[in-house]
Amino acid sequence: MHEYSFRLGREFQAASTRELTMVSRLDLDPALMPRHIACIPDGNGRWAQRQGRVRINGHSVGARVISDVVLGAADLGIEWFTIYAFSTENWQRPESEIAYLMGSLERAIYRRMDEFMQHNVRLRWIGSPDTRIPYSVREAIDYALTTTASNTGMTFAIAFNYGGRTEIVDAIRRMIEDGVAGSDVNDTMISRYLYAPDMPDPDLLIRTSGESRISNFLLWQLAYSELVFSPVLWPEFTGDHLVDAIREYQRRNRRFGGLDAGMSPGHTPPTLREGFDTELTYARAPSISFS
């Protein structure tokens, strides 16, 4: 993909991504669509370096691609899409890059809110509140959560200041605070104390840029997810690449530790969260408000 293609404006880019998705989706099996796709959008810095630009230029392009791919996923009927936007380890990056990433999220929320509303997308945040996050960014996140709370289409979860190990540790701490007995601790109980107890486990994880690791992302939830590692750098990722990943997912036989017999490609098992008592499920979910 050529550099000039990213200068055509958000409206053209978003329309093009979704148009490609609509064309490419024709051979997808609607009965085997993943319910939840998680994504690690990697390669922004390397893309910028190959273009002879500074790293933040890659993040700028990558932020636009996130919005376009998310809306493309919504058009495909995906119920949940979770993006790894900023990890707890990302605080180790240069201060200038961190500041740009923070501002990029804030700008993206306000610039794309109309489109999220038009597509009936609900935004969620998963991660740890942190005083290092600028107040304006916290305000933007609260605005996004409040504005889209009543939407009933796809849920777009932003993993921001998120770490998989931290999520599990936080869950255990809240269980101890609530006096949960050791004999009551099991998979179901732990799932109830995660950042988003109502979030189904991802069926498919996509990571771009050729890296083959999960980098502390959704460690608990990815236990039986199908992993697809794309060589494409994130700023060049399109709706066609999303459909390619879904197509690969639909070709796989998901056994979940069992045998092949009776298990169709893309088969989704009962999630640990099915059948939960609603009041109990939400009783100790951490607050998602920064205010």
TIDRENMI-238207 format. One record per residue (C-alpha): y, x, z; residue in three letters. Coordinates in steps of 0.05 Angstrom, whole numbers, padded with zeros to 5 digits, always signed. Example, Ala and Ser with C-alpha at 12.3 -4.5 7.8 and 13.67 -1.06 7.14 Angstrom:
-00090+00246+00156ALA -00021+00273+00143SER 
END
This chain:
+00000+00000+00000MET +00068+00027-00020HIS +00126+00037+00028GLU +00172-00010-00011TYR +00126-00069+00001SER +00148-00070+00074PHE +00221-00080+00055ARG +00212-00148+00024LEU +00228-00188+00087GLY +00188-00224+00139ARG +00186-00290+00102GLU +00155-00260+00039PHE +00108-00216+00078GLN +00082-00273+00122ALA +00073-00320+00063ALA +00037-00266+00023SER -00011-00250+00081THR -00029-00323+00091ARG -00036-00335+00016GLU -00085-00277+00010LEU -00122-00305+00069THR -00128-00373+00037MET -00156-00343-00027VAL -00204-00295+00007SER -00231-00346+00056ARG -00267-00386+00002LEU -00334-00353+00015ASP -00330-00357+00091LEU -00378-00405+00127ASP -00336-00454+00168PRO -00394-00465+00215ALA -00398-00391+00233LEU -00325-00376+00245MET -00311-00335+00308PRO -00278-00376+00362ARG -00241-00316+00392HIS -00219-00253+00356ILE -00193-00193+00396ALA -00156-00137+00361CYS -00135-00066+00376ILE -00079-00052+00325PRO -00084+00023+00319ASP -00052+00073+00271GLY +00023+00058+00272ASN +00042+00130+00288GLY -00005+00161+00237ARG +00020+00114+00184TRP +00092+00134+00198ALA +00075+00208+00197GLN +00041+00200+00129ARG +00104+00167+00104GLN +00146+00225+00131GLY +00178+00180+00183ARG +00183+00180+00258VAL +00131+00143+00299ARG +00176+00085+00318ILE +00181+00065+00244ASN +00107+00054+00246GLY +00113+00010+00307HIS +00168-00030+00272SER +00123-00045+00213VAL +00064-00057+00258GLY +00101-00110+00298ALA +00113-00150+00235ARG +00040-00144+00215VAL +00018-00171+00283ILE +00057-00235+00273SER +00033-00243+00201ASP -00040-00232+00218VAL -00037-00278+00278VAL -00008-00334+00236LEU -00061-00320+00183GLY -00115-00327+00236ALA -00084-00393+00258ALA -00089-00417+00186ASP -00162-00398+00186LEU -00175-00443+00246GLY -00187-00388+00297ILE -00180-00417+00367GLU -00160-00353+00404TRP -00130-00287+00380PHE -00117-00232+00431THR -00078-00169+00413ILE -00076-00104+00453TYR +00000-00095+00451ALA +00012-00046+00508PHE -00039-00015+00554SER -00030+00010+00625THR -00042+00080+00597GLU +00015+00074+00547ASN +00065+00090+00602TRP +00044+00162+00590GLN +00079+00162+00522ARG +00150+00190+00511PRO +00204+00147+00543GLU +00238+00135+00476SER +00174+00108+00447GLU +00161+00063+00507ILE +00232+00036+00503ALA +00222+00020+00430TYR +00155-00015+00442LEU +00187-00058+00496MET +00245-00077+00452GLY +00198-00090+00394SER +00160-00142+00434LEU +00225-00175+00456GLU +00252-00178+00385ARG +00187-00204+00356ALA +00184-00262+00406ILE +00253-00288+00388TYR +00247-00275+00313ARG +00180-00309+00303ARG +00184-00365+00354MET +00202-00417+00301ASP +00139-00398+00262GLU +00096-00400+00324PHE +00122-00470+00339MET +00112-00493+00267GLN +00039-00470+00270HIS +00028-00502+00338ASN +00010-00433+00368VAL +00009-00426+00443ARG +00027-00358+00472LEU -00006-00329+00533ARG +00004-00263+00570TRP -00051-00223+00603ILE -00035-00161+00643GLY -00003-00136+00706SER +00069-00150+00725PRO +00106-00084+00732ASP +00177-00069+00753THR +00181-00017+00698ARG +00182-00072+00646ILE +00255-00086+00629PRO +00283-00151+00655TYR +00301-00175+00585SER +00229-00165+00562VAL +00204-00204+00622ARG +00253-00260+00605GLU +00228-00261+00533ALA +00156-00266+00556ILE +00172-00323+00603ASP +00211-00358+00547TYR +00152-00352+00500ALA +00102-00378+00551LEU +00146-00437+00571THR +00167-00456+00500THR +00096-00457+00472THR +00059-00483+00534ALA +00048-00553+00504SER +00024-00528+00436ASN -00048-00547+00421THR -00066-00501+00363GLY -00089-00430+00367MET -00077-00390+00431THR -00045-00323+00418PHE -00057-00279+00479ALA -00015-00216+00485ILE -00048-00162+00527ALA +00015-00128+00552PHE +00013-00076+00608ASN -00061-00090+00607TYR -00121-00048+00628GLY -00193-00072+00631GLY -00210-00033+00694ARG -00147-00057+00728THR -00164-00129+00712GLU -00232-00122+00744ILE -00204-00087+00806VAL -00150-00141+00812ASP -00204-00195+00808ALA -00244-00162+00863ILE -00183-00156+00907ARG -00166-00230+00899ARG -00238-00248+00915MET -00234-00208+00980ILE -00166-00241+00997GLU -00198-00309+00987ASP -00256-00291+01032GLY -00310-00298+00978VAL -00377-00281+01010ALA -00418-00225+00979GLY -00475-00274+00968SER -00429-00316+00924ASP -00408-00259+00878VAL -00439-00265+00808ASN -00417-00263+00736ASP -00388-00333+00738THR -00348-00320+00802MET -00318-00256+00775ILE -00298-00290+00710SER -00260-00342+00750ARG -00215-00288+00779TYR -00197-00253+00714LEU -00126-00257+00686TYR -00144-00315+00639ALA -00205-00352+00668PRO -00202-00404+00612ASP -00205-00352+00556MET -00272-00351+00520PRO -00304-00283+00511ASP -00286-00253+00443PRO -00338-00263+00389ASP -00307-00208+00347LEU -00267-00145+00363LEU -00229-00111+00306ILE -00201-00041+00314ARG -00162-00009+00258THR -00149+00063+00236SER -00221+00087+00238GLY -00225+00097+00313GLU -00291+00074+00343SER -00277+00059+00416ARG -00251+00001+00458ILE -00200+00040+00500SER -00204+00001+00565ASN -00193-00066+00529PHE -00227-00129+00556LEU -00283-00089+00587LEU -00314-00150+00621TRP -00305-00198+00563GLN -00331-00154+00507LEU -00402-00150+00534ALA -00433-00185+00474TYR -00377-00182+00423SER -00389-00158+00352GLU -00347-00096+00339LEU -00316-00082+00271VAL -00280-00016+00261PHE -00235-00015+00200SER -00210+00050+00169PRO -00145+00016+00150VAL -00083+00037+00189LEU -00051-00023+00223TRP +00014-00026+00183PRO -00029-00034+00120GLU -00075-00088+00150PHE -00071-00154+00113THR -00101-00223+00113GLY -00154-00198+00065ASP -00176-00145+00116HIS -00179-00199+00169LEU -00224-00241+00125VAL -00267-00179+00109ASP -00278-00169+00184ALA -00297-00242+00193ILE -00344-00238+00134ARG -00378-00178+00166GLU -00383-00217+00231TYR -00417-00275+00195GLN -00469-00228+00165ARG -00492-00204+00234ARG -00549-00233+00275ASN -00525-00242+00346ARG -00585-00238+00393ARG -00552-00230+00461PHE -00612-00191+00487GLY -00663-00240+00458GLY -00706-00242+00396LEU -00687-00259+00325ASP -00725-00325+00324ALA -00678-00385+00326GLY -00615-00343+00328MET -00570-00352+00268SER -00515-00304+00245PRO -00451-00317+00284GLY -00488-00357+00337HIS -00446-00363+00400THR -00482-00369+00467PRO -00459-00413+00524PRO -00400-00378+00556THR -00400-00364+00631LEU -00337-00407+00634ARG -00369-00471+00609GLU -00380-00523+00662GLY -00330-00493+00710PHE -00296-00538+00760ASP -00225-00539+00731THR -00190-00537+00798GLU -00231-00478+00822LEU -00223-00441+00756THR -00148-00440+00762TYR -00143-00435+00837ALA -00134-00359+00839ARG -00112-00343+00768ALA -00054-00294+00775PRO +00016-00319+00762SER +00038-00305+00690ILE +00112-00313+00705SER +00157-00252+00714PHE +00213-00292+00746SER 
END
